[in-house]
Amino acid sequence: MQHVMADYTILDFSHFLAGPAATRLFAEMGAEIIKVEMSPNGDGSRVLPYIKDGRSAYFVQQNRGKKSLCINIKDPEGLAIIKSLLPHVDVVIENFSAGAMGRMGLGWDEIKAINPSIVMCSITTFGQSGPMSDLVGYDPIAQAYAGVTSMIGEKDGMPGYPMISLGDTLTGVHAVAAINAALLYKEKTGIGQHLDISLLDAYFHHHDMNVQIASCTKGEISPSRNGPHHYALAPTGIFRGRDSYMFVVAMAHQWPAFCKAIENEALIEDPRFDSNENRVANVEALVAIVEAWIQAQENDQVAIEKFQDARIPVAPILSVEEVMKLPHVMERHTVRTISDRALPDFQVPGMPLRFSEFPEELPLDAPFLGEHNREILSKYLSLDDARLAALEDSKVLSREEIPQ
C-alpha cells in the first residue's frame, strides 16, 4: 500500500519518544524508516512497561512500521556502514544530547559533506545553541523550564505533574512540520539543511495567553496556576457535578446563551458578571451558582446535554478507559486495535493525520531488534550473505531471535 510519503527514506537514530513520535507519523504516512539502534541493546524503550515475554507494548506503539538496523557505530566498520547509507536517504533524525552525533563522527558538517541535499533534524531538550544547550533533560524538565508546570495545579498548592508526555509528542509533531517544509525546499532548490527542534521551544510555543499578558501588563498580571478555573477567562474551568466533573467553556459572546442554559437569565446583566473582567473577579460566586444548577439536575448527563443544546462547549472529565470506549473515537480510529507478532492484540492511539487520498491505515509491524539488518544492507549497500555474516560474527551487527 502506498501513502503520501511513500517515496521518502528516513535514517532514524532517535529513541524513547520525541524522535520516535515524529518517525511514527512518517511511518503511518508510508515513509521507509530505517531505525538505527545501538548495539547490543537497542532503543531503551524496549524495556519500558507494559512488558510481556520480553516484548514492550510501549516500544511497539511508538515503532510500528519501522525497520531495525542494530549496529555498533563505535566500531569503524559500523560507522562506515552508516556513512555509506547517507547518500540513499532523504532525512536523518536524532534526539541525542546536543553534540553527541558530532562526537560519533556524524555531525551536520560530516553528513552534509556526504549528502548535500539531505535534511537532518536534531531534537533536544534545550536546542543546539544557547547557554543551556549542554544540559541533559527529558519532557518534564523542559516543561518546568518553559513555565508550563507552574501553570498546572491548585492556586495555593504545589504544581501538578500531568501523566502524559505532552512535550515529547508535540515536539515530534513540530519536527514533522519542519522536516516536511525542509523537504519541500529541497524539492525546489536541491539544498538540504539542519533543523534544530527543542522541547523547550515547543512547550513555550503553547502559551496562548500567558506571555503576551505578562509582557503587555509589565508584570501587573502574573500568569499562574489557578486550580480548576482559568485566571483570565470566566466561566472557563472544571465544575463539580452530582457524581463527576465536567469542563465548561463560555467565551464572552456566549455569556447570554450560557445564562439561558443554566436557567438564570438575570445573570446576563448582573453587575458582578456583566463583563469577562467582572466574572473573573467574582469567579467563586459564579462557580457556586453554576455548580448549584448542575447538581440540581437529574444527573450530570442532563446538565451536559442542556449545555450542548445551547451550543456551550462542555465535556465530561473522562478517564483513559472511558475515552477508549467512546463510540466516536472508536469509529474514527482515534483509538485503534493493533496486532503484534509477539503480543496479544491491544489498543493504541490512532493516526491523528487524515488524508482524503489515503483513507486506509497501513498494516504496520514493530521490528524486533536488528530484524532488518540484512534486508537494509543488501538493498542499499549490496552486501552479500558472506559479508553480512562476517559483520554479525564481529559484533558490528546484532539481532535478536524472532519468536515463531
N, C-alpha and C positions, 0 to 999 in steps of 0.2 A: 504494500500500500504506500502511495506517495502522500506527501503533505507539503505545506508551504515552504519549509526549509530543507527539503529532501536533497538538494544538491550541495549542501554545505557540510564540512567536516570540522569538528572541534576537538582539539587536543586538550583534555581536561585534567589539570593537576590538582583540582580542588578536593576538599574533604569536609566531613561533618555536614555543614548546612548552607552557608551563604552561597558558596560557589555551586555546590550540587543543586541548590534550588534553581539557579539560573540554567544549568545544563539539563535539569529535569524538564524544564519548559521547552528547551530546544529539542530534546528527545521526543517530547509529545508532538512537536511540530515537524518531526521527521528527519532532523539532522543526524548525522552519524557522530556519535560521541565516543571518542577513544579515551577511556578513563585510565589515566596513568596512576597506578598505585605503587607506593614504595615497598619494595621487597624487604622483609618477607611477610609482613603482617597486613599491608594494605591500608585502606581507609579506616581510621579509628572508629568510625560509626558502625563498623561491622560487629562491634561488641556492645552496642547500646541496646537497651530493652525496647521492646519485648523480644526475648530470645527463646527459640525452641529448637532443640537438637543442633545448637551451634549456629543457627541462622537467625539474623536480626531482621525483624519486621521494619524497624526504623531504617536500616540500610536499604531494604527492598523498596520501601516507599519512595526514598529520595533518589534511587539509582536505576529505576526501571528504564529499559531501552538503551542502556549504555554498554559498551564493550570494555572488558577489563584487561589491561596490559600491566602485569605486575613485574616490575623491573628494578634493578639496583642501579640507580642513577649515579651513585658514588663510585661505581666501577667505571673505568674509562670506556669499556665496551658498551655499557649501558647508556652512558652519556652520548656516545657516538651514535647509537641507535636512535635516541630521541632527536638529536640534531638532524639525522637523516630523514626523519618523519616530517620535519618542519616545512619543506617545500610542498608537501602533499596536503596540507591542512589550511583552512581559512582563518581559524581563530585559535588562540591559546588563552586559556582561562586558568587562573590560580588564585588561591586565597591563603598563601603562606604569609608570615610576617614580612614587613617591608624589607627588601634587600635579600631575602632568602633565595629567591630564584637566581639573583646575580651571583651569590656565593656558590651556587650549584653549577655555574657556568651557563645559565640560561636567562640572563638578564635581557632587558629590552634591546640593548645595543647588539648583543650576540644574536638574538633572534631575528631582528630586522636585517642584520647583515646577511643572514642566510635566506630570508624571505621578506623582501622589502614591502610586499603588498599584504602582509599578514596583519591581523588585528589581534592585539594582546590586551587582555583585561585582567587587571590585578585588583583583587578585593581584599581590603584590610580593615581593621577596626578604626584606625585614625588617618589612613591615607599614606601616600608615598612621600609626602613632604610635610614640613612643619615640625615644631619642637617636640611634639608627642608621637611622631611617626614611628619611633623605635620601641614604643611601649607595646606590651602584649595585651590582648583583650579578647573578650567574647561579647555576644549580644548584650547581656545586662550591663557590661562595663560601658559600652557605647551609649546605651540607654541612659545610664546615670550621668555621663558627661554631657549628654545632649539636652539635659533639662527635662527629660521625659519622665523619669522615675519620680522626680519631685512633684509632678502633676497628678500622681496616682495615689489614692488613699484618703483617709479621713482628714478633715481640715486641721485638726489639732493633734493628729496621731502620726505614727510612722508612715513613711512612704510605702507603697504597695509593690508587689512583685508579680506581674502578670505571668501566668503559667503557659505562655505561648512565645514562640521565637519571632516576634514581630520584626525585629531589626534584621536578622539573618535573611528571612524570607523576602521582606520588602527590598532589602539591598540587592538580593538576587534579581528581583524584578527590575530595579533600576539598572542593573548590569545588562539585562536583556535589552532594555531600551537603548542603552549606549552602544552595545555591540551591533544591534541592527542598524542604528544610524551610521556607525563607522563602516559597516558592510555596504550600505548604500553609497557612502562617499567613495569607498574603494571601487565600486562598480563604475562610478562616474570618472574617477581620476587614476585608478590603479595604485593609489597610495594607501598604505596601511598606517596604523597609529597605535599608541599605547593609551589605554583607558585606566584612569585612577579612580576607583569607586570605593568609598568608605562607608562603614556602618554609621559613623558619627554624622557624616554629611546627609545620609539618607534619613536617619532619625530626625535630625534638625529640620529637614525639609517638610516634616509632617506637622510642624507647629502652624496651625491655621490662623489663630488669633494672637497667640501669646507674645510673639516677638514684636509685631507692629504695635501692639498695645503698650508694651513696656517701653518701646522707643518713643512713640508719639506722646506719651504722658510723662516722659522723662523720669520714670520710676514712681510717679504718683500712684499708678496702679501696678502692683507687683503680681503677675500671674502665679498662682499657686494651687495646690490641690484643695479641693473643696468638698470632699466626701461624695455623696451621691448626686449633687446638683452642680450645674455649671456656675462658675463665678461671675460670668458676664452676660449670660442669657437665661431668661426665665419665662415660662416654665420649660426647663430642659434638664432632665435627670431621671433618677430611679425613684419610683413611687411604690410604697408598700400596699399590697392588695389584701384581700381576705386570707389568702393562703399562699401567696407567692409575691413576686416582684415584677414590675413592668417598667420599661423605659418609654418615656413620652417626650416628644419634642414639639413645641409650638412656637414658631417664629412670630415676629411682630405682626405680620399681615394675617396670621392665623388666630390671633387672640380672640376676636369676636366669635369665630366658629368654635374655638376651644371652650369658651364660656357657655355657649349654647349646648355643646356636647355634655358638659357636666351639669347642665340644667340650672345655671346660675347666671343669667344674663345681666344681673345687676352688677357683676364684677367688671363688665366692659368699661363702665365709666367710673368705677370706684377709684378715687384718687390714690389709693395705695398701689393700684395695679394698672393705671391707665397709660403707662409707658414701660418700655423694657427696663429702663433705669429704675423706675419705682418698683417694678416686680422683683428685680434683683435685690433692691434694698429691703424689701419685705418678703423675701423668699420663704422664710419659716412660716409666716401666716398663710401664704399661698399654698405651700405644701400641705399644711394641716387641712385646709379647705378641700383640696383635691383628693387627698387620701381619705378623708371622711366620706366623700362622694363615692370613691371607688369601693370602699369597704361596705357601703350601704347597698351595693348591687348584689344581685342573687349569687354571682360568683365572679371571679376575675375575667373569665372569658366574655361575659356580658359587658363588662366595662370596656374591654379591648374592642369588642365589636361596635360599641357606640362611638368610640374614638375613630375607628376605621370608617364607619358610616359618615362621619363628619369630615373625613379626609385629614385627620390629625395623625401624623406619624406615631406609631406605637408598636411595641414589641414585648412579648413576654421574655423574661430573663431565663433562657433555656440552658440546660446542661448539655454537655457534648453528646451524651447518649440520646437526649431528646431531639437535638438537631438531626442526628443520624437517622431518626425515624420519620422526619417530616416528609410528607409526600412531595412537596415542592423540590427539596434538594435531591430526593431520590429520582424524580422524573428528569431533572436537569443534569443528573450525574455530578452534582456538586459534591456528593459523597458517592463513591463507586466501589464495587467489589472487584478485587483483582485476584488473579491466580499466581501462584509461585510454584516452582518446581520442587521446593522443599517444605514450604509452609502450607497449612490449610488455607483455603480462601479467606480473605479478610478485607475489611473496608479501609479506604484511604481517602484523603481529599482528592477531588477530581481535577480535571484540567480547567483552569479559570479563563483561558483564552479561547474564544469561539470564532470559527471561520465558516462563512456560508459555503465556500467551495470545498471545504474539508469537514463535513459534519460528523464523520465517524471517528471514534477513538482508535488509535493504533494499538495493535496487540504487542505489548512490550514485556520483556523479561528482565529481571535484575541479574547481573552477572555474578558468577562465582569468581573467587579471586584468581586472576590470571587465566580465566577461561578462554580468552580470545588472543592470547599471546601469539599462537601460531597463525591464526587467521589474519591478524593485523600485519604481522611482519612478513608473511608470504605475499599478501595482497599489495602492500605499499613498497616493500623493500626487496621482494622476490627472493627472500631467504629460503633455502631448501630444507628438507627434513633433517639432514645431517647437521647443518649449521644451527638449526633451532635446538636439536638435541644437545649439541655441544654447549650452547648458551644455558640450557637448563642444568647440565652437569656442572658447569662452573658457577652456578647460582646467580648468574646475571638475570635470568628469568625464573620466576617462581609461580606455582599454581597449586590450587587445592583440588582434591578429588571431587568430582561432581557425583552426588548420590544418585543411585539408579531409581 
